[in-house]
Amino acid sequence: MALPPPSQAVTPERSNAVNCLRGLAGCDFSTLTPEELRQVAAASKKRNLDNCLNGSSLCDPTRLTPVELESMAAGSYRRNLEKCLLGSAQCAPVLLRKEDASRVQAAALRRNSDRCLTGSPNCDPTRLTPAQIAAVAAAAARRNLDKCMSGSPNCDPARLSSADASSVRVASLRRNRAYCLEGSGTCDPLLLTPSELKEVHDQYQRRNVSSCRNALANCDPTGFSPSDLASTRSAFRARNVESCKRGLPACDPSLLTGPEMAAVAAASQQRRAKRNE
């Protein structure tokens, strides 16, 4: 039965018929005409068939014809097969035909092989073929080598071949040299060659000179060469003059030369003049 157009008034009787056709609560069958009852019955049968074909819990299989029951069974089998092929926990393997059970088993073995190849904890090694076992072992060895090469704490050096162990040792020494050049606390100077130790010392001196020139707290002038000490003192004097010109507490007037004192006095006068404007 077609719904009334928007312009048409919806009477209580027509509203009840619409509710009955849609299977809604509040339907009063006693007010329906014979034609409306026929249409409501057909709509109810179609809804039930759709529910059964879609696997809905609202399905009432007792209302289905033999042909509809066959369609429902085919749809249910198809949905269960799809779940089994995907490895769903809702799969019912006992309902599968022999040929489909073989497909499901092959899919499960492929998924297990993939999990084992990636090192998944859900891997079941007992279901692997000899060829798959070899491939999984090779993949695990590659993952372990990558971890060892990157210095991961999960590295298992006992599983490395002699050649891989040598490569890992070279990578470890290279990382240590980089740590030492960066001044990292993880540097192990005992692992450095004499040339690397000199390189690291020179890099440290350059950083230290830069720190002293910039008046940083980690400055250590005790190992300076005469030229480094002179350049550091020059940078300090320049900073001191600037501090005095700006009237900062860091100013040490005892270090100022005559021309520098005059420049400081001029800067002080300029500041006073600006405040008095």
C-alpha positions, 0 to 999 in steps of 0.5 A: 500500500502506497503512503499518502502524499504530503498534501493528503491528511493522515487519518488515524485509520491510515496512520494505523495501516502504515504502522502495520505495513512497517511492522511497527508497535501499536498496530491495531489489526482489528481496524484494517480492511481485508485489502490492508490485511492482505498487504500487511501479511505480504509485507510481514512475510517479506520482512521475515524472508529478508531477516532470514536471508541476512542472518538476523535474529528476528528470522522466523524460519517456520514461516518460510517455504521450502524454496525460501528455506533453501535460500536461507540455508545457502546464505547462512552457509556462505556467511559461515564460510566467509567467517572461516576463511577470515579466521573469525572466532565465530566460524563454525568449521563443523558445518563446512563441506570437505572442499571448503574445509580444505580452503579454510585450512589452507587460509589458516596455514597461510595466516600462521606462516605470515604471523611467524614470518613477522615474529608475531607471538600468535605464531604456531611453529608446529603448523609450519612446513619444513620450507616455512620453518627455514623461511621463518628462521631466516626472517628471525635472523634478519630481524635480530641482525637489524636489532644488533646493528642498531644497538637495540637491547633486544639484540641476541648476539648468540644468534649471530654468525661470525660475519654478522658479529663482525659487522655488528662490532664495526657498527657498535664502534662507529656509534661509540665514536659518534657518541664521543664526538658529541660529548655524550655520557655514553662514550667509551674512550677505551674503545677508540683508536689513537687517531679517534681519541685525538679527533675526539679530544680536538672536538672537545677542545673546540666545544670548550673554547666555544663555551668559554667564549660565550661565558657558559657554565661548562667552560674549562680554561685549564687546558687552553693553548695561548691562542685560545686563552687570548681569544677567550679573554678578548671575548670576555673583555668585549662582553664586559664592555657591553655589560658596562655600557648597558649598566648590567651587574655583570660589569667589572669596571676595573677591567676597562681601559680609558677609551672603554671607560669613556664609551661607558660614560657616554652610554650612561649619559644617553640612558639618563637623557632618555629617562629625563625626556 
